[in-house]
Amino acid sequence: MERENYNQLKNIVFAQGISLFGVAKTDNLKQKVVSISREILENFPPLVISLGFRLSDVVVEDIQNHPTQLYLHHYRQANYFLDKIALFVVDTIQRKGHQALAIPASQTID
């Protein structure tokens, strides 16, 4: 069943335009890593899903000493896209009766 869920999610996100998809087991997510109580985090399985989106080669190659205005716009749009797909993944997982949480693409966590 795990492989079936993995393949289903992978197919869904690739169809939406995601470039990279992965699932990893982790044992140390029980600490408070986001603004959510430890009691809620305790109910999550030790799994994380990672999504990636390829930035435009031309936009990235144009960066010299610092990010350009075009890059900053591109970066914001890419993060918006990743956040949108992450919410879609959360909804898909919740519809199957499981818990899920999307972490914003550009959120910095210590």
Helices and strands as residue ranges (DSSP letters): H 2-15, E 20-25, H 38-41, E 47-52, H 57-61, H 69-95
